[in-house]
Amino acid sequence: MKLNKKGFAISTMLYGVVFVAIAVFYMIIAYVSNRNINNTNFTDEIRNQLNGINVKE
């Protein structure tokens, strides 16, 4: 089976764009998740300080 060069180039570009889009999507999801964890830790620390619980010595 012979694949013409134009079809190969288009499919290579298509797969490249899809791969980059998925990688960017996962990076955005990881950033949002990490930001949420940091905010949760920060609010827990504030809550503990307001309740008089000294976590860090």
Steps between C-alpha positions, in 0.01 A plus 500: 500500500643831392421811705529828320715768658225760534269265691783393728590863573139593578446203731832567675400862560155392618643252750751761618228759560284247685795397717586861587134578577473202736830593670382859554165374632672275755732784607201729557320231702815438709542873565139545610518190722823614663359848556193349665715287733711804594186703573357219711821472703509877546139519618554205736801676650300821551211303653737327743659830600160657560397202713819530706660180376873555456605255228847638427739540788 
